[in-house]
Amino acid sequence: MKEVTKEVYLKWYEDMLLWRKFEDKLAALYIQQKVRGFLHLYNGQEAVLAGALHAMDLTKDKMITAYRNHVQPIGMGVDPRRVMAELLGKATGTSKGMGGSMHIFSKEHRFYGGHGIVGGQIPLGAGLAFGDKYNGTGGVTMTYFGDGAARQGSLHEAFNMAMLWKLPVVFIVENNGYAMGTSVERTANHTDIWKLGLGYEMPCGPVDGMNPIKVAEAMTEAIDRARRGDGPTFLEMKTYRYRGHSMSDAQLYRSKEEVEEYKKIDPITQVLDVILDQKYATQEEIAAIDQRVKDLVEECVQFAEESPYPEIQQLYDVVYDQENYPFTPHKL
């Protein structure tokens, strides 16, 4: 694994804090009805992304995930202002304002989206990996899904083909315990989701998804295996989300005490504790990072609110383009 230095810890802290504050602001904008539709927040699961990015090669590796997908593209290098603009439905957004919360996408940064169909991204991730193997790019695809999606039949089809063809893919289930609102204990007669990989003789195992070090270690091993041509790995990131499944979730299936208990192992707090214990930064330097994050989030909001909405014409531009059908002239 790449060395986890002082600089890595400081980057983890700033990145995870940005992702947390970015989504806290989204929650406020949602209440103001500036963000419409569904809004699924990642609060509490940031270590899963931070650890993975440390193990990835962002010049060739890909990522695909479900609809809890606002911060992943930021981690992959997408301008957070454009992500905010997409969430507000503006023309400057990552999908020109037409994807919204559940469909952030950036081919340029190899982030292949949020997907609204539960489990729909699992076979797509295998397909992206097949493309890398066929074209010999050396890239590996990180395919994320939630514990609810682990019950979809397409998972088994994708696992089988990925092992058969030794595809360069890492399957990651982010097990936050509840899917939409039903605990893992009520969806299957087993609670160790990682064991699904055993039926395909796929390397698999559980990971502490609240600790970026543990995530980075597991992801490094899985990515190295895939890049060698030895095929996929299935990892179960045991994590927790502090907010509901979406903003419309009343969270009647869990207690406030349970949430507070998990906040004691908050990934951001864990990283900050190491920074302070190891004297990687002073309180003044931490305060400067906090202010930098706050300023960037406000800059994102200002950019999004000042950006224009898409023109009506754009609806026609993105449907199809046909040379012998001149009745819908294209501008894109």
Summary of the structure (lengths in Angstrom):
residues: 332
radius of gyration: 20.1
end to end distance: 43.5
largest distance: 68.1
contacts: 1118
relative contact order: 0.16
helix: 47%
strand: 9%
